[in-house]
Amino acid sequence: MKVRPNISIINAMIRITAGFATLAWITSKMVRRPHRDSYKLIALLAGMKIAEGILRYCPMTAGFERFQEYRNDHNSENNHYNFDFDDFEAKANGDGGADSYNPS
């Protein structure tokens, strides 16, 4: 697996800034109550945002892009994602018969 930058410079700066701000805020909270586990989890997530900004790599963005490529590849081969929306429009217009449901 190659780790290439997949976020922009501006996005990286925003992640670094938000990560450091969150880390500073949660550190001040941890001074008062050091044994709260939720504070440790938030500090870990803030550190992850800082690391994403420094590396300019977001694993969630990479996963989403891989899923989009996978879906586009399989969409062209199997046509599982191509729906005929005329059937839905016919039901919405009242041409659907008795199986249409209106709760009001």
C-alpha positions as CSV (number, residue, x, y, z in Angstrom):
1,M,0.0,0.0,0.0
2,K,1.5,3.3,-1.1
3,V,0.8,6.3,1.1
4,R,0.6,9.3,-1.1
5,P,-0.8,12.7,-0.2
6,N,-4.5,12.8,-0.8
7,I,-5.5,16.1,0.8
8,S,-4.7,19.6,-0.2
9,I,-2.3,22.0,1.6
10,I,-5.3,24.1,2.9
11,N,-7.0,21.0,4.2
12,A,-3.8,19.9,5.9
13,M,-3.4,23.3,7.6
14,I,-7.0,23.2,8.8
15,R,-6.4,19.7,10.2
16,I,-3.2,20.7,12.0
17,T,-4.8,23.8,13.5
18,A,-8.0,21.9,14.6
19,G,-5.9,19.1,16.0
20,F,-3.6,21.3,18.0
21,A,-6.6,23.4,19.3
22,T,-8.4,20.2,20.3
23,L,-5.3,18.8,21.9
24,A,-4.7,22.0,23.9
25,W,-8.4,22.1,25.0
26,I,-8.4,18.5,26.1
27,T,-5.0,18.8,27.9
28,S,-6.5,21.6,30.0
29,K,-9.4,19.3,30.8
30,M,-7.1,16.4,31.7
31,V,-5.3,18.6,34.3
32,R,-8.5,18.8,36.4
33,R,-9.7,15.2,35.9
34,P,-6.7,13.1,34.8
35,H,-8.4,9.7,35.0
36,R,-11.3,10.2,32.6
37,D,-11.0,7.8,29.7
38,S,-13.0,10.0,27.3
39,Y,-10.4,12.7,27.5
40,K,-7.7,10.2,26.5
41,L,-9.7,9.1,23.5
42,I,-10.2,12.7,22.4
43,A,-6.5,13.4,22.8
44,L,-5.8,10.4,20.6
45,L,-8.2,11.6,17.9
46,A,-6.7,15.1,18.1
47,G,-3.2,13.6,17.6
48,M,-4.5,11.6,14.6
49,K,-5.8,14.9,13.0
50,I,-2.3,16.5,13.6
51,A,-0.6,13.5,12.0
52,E,-3.1,13.5,9.0
53,G,-2.2,17.2,8.5
54,I,1.5,16.7,8.6
55,L,1.5,13.6,6.3
56,R,-1.3,15.0,4.1
57,Y,-2.8,11.6,4.0
58,C,-6.3,10.8,5.3
59,P,-7.2,7.1,5.5
60,M,-10.9,7.8,5.4
61,T,-10.5,9.8,2.2
62,A,-8.3,7.0,0.7
63,G,-10.9,4.4,1.6
64,F,-13.7,6.5,0.1
65,E,-11.7,7.0,-3.1
66,R,-11.0,3.2,-3.3
67,F,-14.7,2.5,-2.9
68,Q,-15.6,4.9,-5.6
69,E,-13.1,3.3,-8.0
70,Y,-14.4,-0.2,-7.1
71,R,-18.0,0.8,-7.6
72,N,-17.2,2.4,-11.0
73,D,-15.3,-0.6,-12.1
74,H,-18.1,-3.0,-11.2
75,N,-20.8,-0.7,-12.3
76,S,-19.5,-0.8,-15.9
77,E,-19.2,-4.6,-15.9
78,N,-22.4,-5.7,-14.1
79,N,-24.7,-2.7,-14.3
80,H,-26.0,-3.4,-10.8
81,Y,-26.2,0.3,-9.9
82,N,-28.2,1.5,-12.9
83,F,-31.8,1.9,-11.8
84,D,-34.7,2.8,-14.0
85,F,-36.2,5.8,-12.2
86,D,-39.3,5.9,-14.5
87,D,-40.9,3.2,-12.2
88,F,-40.5,5.4,-9.2
89,E,-41.8,8.5,-11.0
90,A,-44.9,6.5,-12.1
91,K,-45.7,5.5,-8.5
92,A,-45.1,9.1,-7.3
93,N,-47.5,10.5,-9.9
94,G,-50.3,8.1,-8.8
95,D,-49.9,5.7,-11.7
96,G,-48.5,3.0,-9.3
97,G,-51.9,1.5,-8.4
98,A,-52.9,0.1,-5.0
99,D,-49.3,-0.5,-3.8
100,S,-48.6,3.2,-3.3
101,Y,-48.8,4.4,0.3
102,N,-49.7,7.8,1.5
103,P,-49.6,8.2,5.3
104,S,-51.4,11.5,5.4
